[in-house]
Amino acid sequence: MKKISLLALAFLLLAGLHSCKRSQKTEEALSDDRVSGLALTDATTDEVIGTVESFFTGYHARSSSPGSHLPSCVAVTRIGIGDTITVTWEFDASGCQMPNGRIYTGTVTMQRIHHGGQSQVNVTFSDDFSVDSIDVDGSFQRTRTRTNSNGNPETTVVFDLQISRPGGESFHTTGQRVREMVEGSDTRRPDDNVWEITGQWQTVYDNGDSYDVQTLTPLRKEFACPWYVSGTVAIVYNGETYRLDYGDGTCDDEAVLTMPDGQTRVIHLR
């Protein structure tokens, strides 16, 4: 009887230790800093996609003054062969401030292939490309439809990017997003552009932790705001689902994380 009791006690202790270790790992993986890193990865991905959306389209929309909305610290080159146009943006080595206040360095190369009512753009970044000292490496492919069922321009983006914070930690993100321009398409100014974004992607932290992200309600991205101003995503890690809510439309660095058990806490994005 004592042996059974001792075995039961040992089993409970081992189970408790395993549960504790799992809880510690989950808590570590979904600390404020980790969630902030995931949000930064998503926001930076949309920043570079949105820049191409805002300025590359404008570059071709006004051939008499190409790149008129880009600052003078961007050197633009263009090579056209048939239906394929290759454009390179080379940002000043000391940093180039874009109209939304972000500082870009490095080079972006865009190849546009026009197919009837759609245009496909393949975008790659140089090894030294960065946004506000956040390194961005990799590429994405963007297919644009001039008018969707809502009467708005829409792009489908397939991306494979590595986003690295200045401290060295990095996030590898791959997936697909659909970006509908809900405001600003009727003007040539980029500052009034607003997108609603849906999609799903996977982000892998540099220690191997993997997160599956899917939009629950469309993410609203405004040109001048570095973060999403509203919308929600589900983050699936280790078989459990977390919910990140970006708010009610205010441009701020806050989001609300809902844990699998229903508890919530405010996350400051940075």
NUVO-176276 format. One record per residue (C-alpha): residue in one letter; chain; x, y, z. Coordinates in steps of 0.5 Angstrom, whole numbers, always signed. Each point is the difference from the previous one (the first is absolute). Last residue first. Layout:
// residues N
+--------+--------+-------+-------+-------+
| residu | chaine |  east | north |    up |
+--------+--------+-------+-------+-------+
|      A |      A |     X |     Y |     Z |
...
+--------+--------+-------+-------+-------+
// end
This chain:
// residues 270
+--------+--------+-------+-------+-------+
| residu | chaine |  east | north |    up |
+--------+--------+-------+-------+-------+
|      R |      A |   +15 |   +97 |   -59 |
|      L |      A |    -7 |    -2 |    +1 |
|      H |      A |    -3 |    +1 |    +7 |
|      I |      A |    -4 |    -6 |    +2 |
|      V |      A |    -6 |    +0 |    +4 |
|      R |      A |    -2 |    -6 |    +4 |
|      T |      A |    -6 |    -5 |    -1 |
|      Q |      A |    -2 |    -6 |    +4 |
|      G |      A |    -5 |    -5 |    -4 |
|      D |      A |    +4 |    -6 |    +1 |
|      P |      A |    +3 |    +0 |    -6 |
|      M |      A |    +3 |    +7 |    +1 |
|      T |      A |    -3 |    +6 |    -3 |
|      L |      A |    +5 |    +5 |    -2 |
|      V |      A |    -2 |    +7 |    -1 |
|      A |      A |    +4 |    +5 |    -4 |
|      E |      A |    +3 |    +7 |    +1 |
|      D |      A |    +5 |    +4 |    -4 |
|      D |      A |    -5 |    +5 |    -2 |
|      C |      A |    -3 |    +2 |    -6 |
|      T |      A |    -8 |    +0 |    +2 |
|      G |      A |    -4 |    -4 |    -4 |
|      D |      A |    -4 |    -4 |    +5 |
|      G |      A |    +6 |    -5 |    +3 |
|      Y |      A |    +5 |    -4 |    -3 |
|      D |      A |    -3 |    -7 |    +3 |
|      L |      A |    +5 |    -6 |    +1 |
|      R |      A |    -4 |    -7 |    +1 |
|      Y |      A |    +4 |    -6 |    +3 |
|      T |      A |    -1 |    -7 |    -3 |
|      E |      A |    +3 |    -6 |    +3 |
|      G |      A |    +3 |    -6 |    -3 |
|      N |      A |    +7 |    +2 |    +1 |
|      Y |      A |    -1 |    +7 |    -3 |
|      V |      A |    -6 |    +2 |    -4 |
|      I |      A |    +0 |    +8 |    +0 |
|      A |      A |    -7 |    +2 |    -2 |
|      V |      A |    +0 |    +7 |    -3 |
|      T |      A |    -5 |    +6 |    +1 |
|      G |      A |    -1 |    +7 |    -3 |
|      S |      A |    +1 |    +7 |    +1 |
|      V |      A |    +5 |    +6 |    +0 |
|      Y |      A |    +6 |    -5 |    -3 |
|      W |      A |    +7 |    +3 |    +2 |
|      P |      A |    +4 |    +5 |    -3 |
|      C |      A |    -5 |    +5 |    -2 |
|      A |      A |    +1 |    +5 |    -5 |
|      F |      A |    -3 |    -4 |    -6 |
|      E |      A |    -6 |    -3 |    +4 |
|      K |      A |    +0 |    -8 |    +1 |
|      R |      A |    -7 |    -3 |    +2 |
|      L |      A |    +1 |    -7 |    +1 |
|      P |      A |    -6 |    -4 |    -2 |
|      T |      A |    -4 |    -4 |    +5 |
|      L |      A |    +2 |    -7 |    +2 |
|      T |      A |    +7 |    +0 |    -3 |
|      Q |      A |    +4 |    -6 |    +0 |
|      V |      A |    +7 |    -1 |    +4 |
|      D |      A |    +4 |    -7 |    +0 |
|      Y |      A |    +6 |    +1 |    +5 |
|      S |      A |    +6 |    -4 |    +0 |
|      D |      A |    +6 |    +0 |    +6 |
|      G |      A |    +6 |    -2 |    -3 |
|      N |      A |    +5 |    +4 |    +4 |
|      D |      A |    +0 |    +5 |    -6 |
|      Y |      A |    -7 |    +1 |    +0 |
|      V |      A |    -5 |    -3 |    -5 |
|      T |      A |    -6 |    +4 |    -3 |
|      Q |      A |    -5 |    -4 |    -4 |
|      W |      A |    -5 |    +4 |    -4 |
|      Q |      A |    -8 |    +1 |    -1 |
|      G |      A |    -4 |    +5 |    -4 |
|      T |      A |    -4 |    +7 |    +1 |
|      I |      A |    +2 |    +7 |    -1 |
|      E |      A |    -4 |    +6 |    +0 |
|      W |      A |    +4 |    +6 |    -3 |
|      V |      A |    +0 |    +8 |    +0 |
|      N |      A |    +4 |    +5 |    -4 |
|      D |      A |    -1 |    +7 |    +2 |
|      D |      A |    +7 |    +1 |    +0 |
|      P |      A |    +2 |    -3 |    -7 |
|      R |      A |    -3 |    +6 |    -4 |
|      R |      A |    -2 |    -1 |    -7 |
|      T |      A |    -7 |    +0 |    +2 |
|      D |      A |    -6 |    -5 |    -1 |
|      S |      A |    +3 |    -6 |    +3 |
|      G |      A |    +1 |    +3 |    +6 |
|      E |      A |    -5 |    -4 |    +4 |
|      V |      A |    -2 |    -7 |    +1 |
|      M |      A |    +6 |    -3 |    -4 |
|      E |      A |    -1 |    -8 |    +1 |
|      R |      A |    +6 |    -4 |    +2 |
|      V |      A |    +0 |    -7 |    +0 |
|      R |      A |    +5 |    -4 |    +4 |
|      Q |      A |    +4 |    -6 |    -1 |
|      G |      A |    +6 |    -4 |    +3 |
|      T |      A |    +7 |    +0 |    +3 |
|      T |      A |    +3 |    +4 |    +6 |
|      H |      A |    +7 |    -2 |    +3 |
|      F |      A |    +1 |    +4 |    +6 |
|      S |      A |    +7 |    +3 |    +3 |
|      E |      A |    +3 |    +2 |    +6 |
|      G |      A |    +6 |    +4 |    -1 |
|      G |      A |    -1 |    +6 |    +5 |
|      P |      A |    -1 |    +4 |    -6 |
|      R |      A |    -6 |    -4 |    -2 |
|      S |      A |    +0 |    -5 |    -5 |
|      I |      A |    -6 |    -1 |    -6 |
|      Q |      A |    +1 |    -6 |    -4 |
|      L |      A |    -5 |    +0 |    -6 |
|      D |      A |    -3 |    -5 |    -5 |
|      F |      A |    -6 |    +3 |    -2 |
|      V |      A |    -7 |    -1 |    -5 |
|      V |      A |    -4 |    +6 |    -1 |
|      T |      A |    -7 |    +0 |    -3 |
|      T |      A |    -1 |    +8 |    -2 |
|      E |      A |    -7 |    +3 |    +0 |
|      P |      A |    -2 |    +7 |    -3 |
|      N |      A |    -7 |    +1 |    +2 |
|      G |      A |    -7 |    +0 |    -3 |
|      N |      A |    -3 |    -5 |    +5 |
|      S |      A |    +0 |    -6 |    -5 |
|      N |      A |    +8 |    +2 |    -1 |
|      T |      A |    +2 |    +5 |    -5 |
|      R |      A |    +8 |    +1 |    -2 |
|      T |      A |    +2 |    -7 |    +2 |
|      R |      A |    +7 |    +0 |    +2 |
|      T |      A |    +5 |    -6 |    +1 |
|      R |      A |    +5 |    +1 |    +5 |
|      Q |      A |    +6 |    -5 |    +0 |
|      F |      A |    +5 |    +1 |    +7 |
|      S |      A |    +7 |    -1 |    +1 |
|      G |      A |    +5 |    -1 |    +5 |
|      D |      A |    +4 |    +5 |    +5 |
|      V |      A |    -2 |    +5 |    +5 |
|      D |      A |    +4 |    +3 |    +5 |
|      I |      A |    -3 |    +4 |    +5 |
|      S |      A |    +4 |    +7 |    +1 |
|      D |      A |    -6 |    +4 |    -1 |
|      V |      A |    -2 |    -4 |    -6 |
|      S |      A |    +6 |    -4 |    -3 |
|      F |      A |    +4 |    -2 |    -6 |
|      D |      A |    +7 |    -2 |    +0 |
|      D |      A |    -1 |    -7 |    -3 |
|      S |      A |    -4 |    +3 |    -6 |
|      F |      A |    -7 |    -1 |    +0 |
|      T |      A |    -4 |    -4 |    -6 |
|      V |      A |    -7 |    +2 |    -3 |
|      N |      A |    -4 |    -4 |    -5 |
|      V |      A |    -6 |    +4 |    -3 |
|      Q |      A |    -5 |    -3 |    -4 |
|      S |      A |    -5 |    +4 |    -3 |
|      Q |      A |    -8 |    -1 |    -2 |
|      G |      A |    -5 |    +2 |    -5 |
|      G |      A |    +4 |    -3 |    -6 |
|      H |      A |    +7 |    -3 |    +3 |
|      H |      A |    +5 |    +5 |    +2 |
|      I |      A |    +7 |    -2 |    +2 |
|      R |      A |    +3 |    +4 |    +6 |
|      Q |      A |    +7 |    -1 |    +2 |
|      M |      A |    +2 |    +4 |    +7 |
|      T |      A |    +6 |    +1 |    +3 |
|      V |      A |    +1 |    +3 |    +7 |
|      T |      A |    +7 |    +2 |    +2 |
|      G |      A |    +3 |    +2 |    +7 |
|      T |      A |    -3 |    +5 |    +5 |
|      Y |      A |    -7 |    +3 |    +2 |
|      I |      A |    -2 |    +4 |    +6 |
|      R |      A |    -7 |    +1 |    +1 |
|      G |      A |    -3 |    +6 |    +1 |
|      N |      A |    -6 |    -1 |    -4 |
|      P |      A |    +2 |    +4 |    -6 |
|      M |      A |    +7 |    -4 |    +0 |
|      Q |      A |    +6 |    +2 |    +3 |
|      C |      A |    +6 |    -3 |    -3 |
|      G |      A |    +6 |    -2 |    +4 |
|      S |      A |    +8 |    +1 |    +0 |
|      A |      A |    +0 |    -5 |    -6 |
|      D |      A |    -5 |    +4 |    -4 |
|      F |      A |    -5 |    -5 |    -3 |
|      E |      A |    +1 |    -3 |    -6 |
|      W |      A |    -7 |    -2 |    -4 |
|      T |      A |    +0 |    -4 |    -6 |
|      V |      A |    -5 |    -1 |    -5 |
|      T |      A |    +0 |    -6 |    -5 |
|      I |      A |    -6 |    +0 |    -5 |
|      T |      A |    -3 |    -6 |    -4 |
|      D |      A |    -5 |    +1 |    -5 |
|      G |      A |    +5 |    +1 |    -6 |
|      I |      A |    +7 |    +2 |    +3 |
|      G |      A |    +0 |    +6 |    +5 |
|      I |      A |    +6 |    +2 |    +5 |
|      R |      A |    -1 |    +5 |    +5 |
|      T |      A |    +4 |    +3 |    +5 |
|      V |      A |    -2 |    +4 |    +6 |
|      A |      A |    +5 |    +3 |    +5 |
|      V |      A |    -3 |    +1 |    +7 |
|      C |      A |    +2 |    +6 |    +4 |
|      S |      A |    -4 |    +5 |    -4 |
|      P |      A |    -6 |    -2 |    +3 |
|      L |      A |    -5 |    -5 |    -3 |
|      H |      A |    -7 |    +4 |    -2 |
|      S |      A |    +2 |    +2 |    -7 |
|      G |      A |    +3 |    -7 |    -2 |
|      P |      A |    -1 |    +0 |    -7 |
|      S |      A |    -2 |    +7 |    -3 |
|      S |      A |    -3 |    +0 |    -7 |
|      S |      A |    -1 |    -8 |    +1 |
|      R |      A |    -6 |    +2 |    +6 |
|      A |      A |    -3 |    -7 |    +1 |
|      H |      A |    +6 |    -4 |    +0 |
|      Y |      A |    +4 |    +3 |    +6 |
|      G |      A |    -7 |    +1 |    +3 |
|      T |      A |    +0 |    -8 |    +0 |
|      F |      A |    +7 |    -1 |    +3 |
|      F |      A |    -2 |    +6 |    +5 |
|      S |      A |    -6 |    -2 |    +4 |
|      E |      A |    +0 |    -8 |    -1 |
|      V |      A |    +8 |    -1 |    +1 |
|      T |      A |    +0 |    +4 |    +6 |
|      G |      A |    -6 |    -4 |    +2 |
|      I |      A |    +4 |    -6 |    +0 |
|      V |      A |    +5 |    +3 |    +3 |
|      E |      A |    -4 |    +2 |    +6 |
|      D |      A |    -4 |    -6 |    +0 |
|      T |      A |    +6 |    -5 |    +2 |
|      T |      A |    +2 |    +5 |    +5 |
|      A |      A |    -7 |    +0 |    +3 |
|      D |      A |    +0 |    -8 |    +0 |
|      T |      A |    +7 |    +0 |    +3 |
|      L |      A |    -1 |    +5 |    +5 |
|      A |      A |    -6 |    -4 |    +2 |
|      L |      A |    +4 |    -6 |    +1 |
|      G |      A |    +5 |    +3 |    +4 |
|      S |      A |    -5 |    +4 |    +4 |
|      V |      A |    -3 |    -7 |    +2 |
|      R |      A |    +7 |    -3 |    +2 |
|      D |      A |    +2 |    +7 |    +4 |
|      D |      A |    -7 |    -1 |    +4 |
|      S |      A |    +1 |    -7 |    +1 |
|      L |      A |    -3 |    -5 |    -4 |
|      A |      A |    +6 |    -5 |    -1 |
|      E |      A |    +2 |    +1 |    +7 |
|      E |      A |    -7 |    -2 |    +3 |
|      T |      A |    +0 |    -6 |    -5 |
|      K |      A |    +7 |    -2 |    +3 |
|      Q |      A |    -2 |    +1 |    +7 |
|      S |      A |    -7 |    -4 |    -1 |
|      R |      A |    +4 |    -5 |    -3 |
|      K |      A |    +5 |    -1 |    +5 |
|      C |      A |    -6 |    +1 |    +6 |
|      S |      A |    -4 |    -6 |    -3 |
|      H |      A |    +6 |    -4 |    -1 |
|      L |      A |    +2 |    +1 |    +7 |
|      G |      A |    -7 |    -1 |    +2 |
|      A |      A |    +0 |    -7 |    -4 |
|      L |      A |    +6 |    -2 |    +4 |
|      L |      A |    -2 |    +2 |    +7 |
|      L |      A |    -7 |    -4 |    -2 |
|      F |      A |    +4 |    -6 |    -2 |
|      A |      A |    +4 |    +0 |    +6 |
|      L |      A |    -6 |    +0 |    +5 |
|      A |      A |    -3 |    -5 |    -4 |
|      L |      A |    +6 |    -5 |    +0 |
|      L |      A |    +1 |    +2 |    +8 |
|      S |      A |    -8 |    -2 |    +1 |
|      I |      A |    +1 |    -6 |    -4 |
|      K |      A |    +6 |    -2 |    +4 |
|      K |      A |    -3 |    +2 |    +7 |
|      M |      A |    -6 |    -5 |    -2 |
+--------+--------+-------+-------+-------+
// end
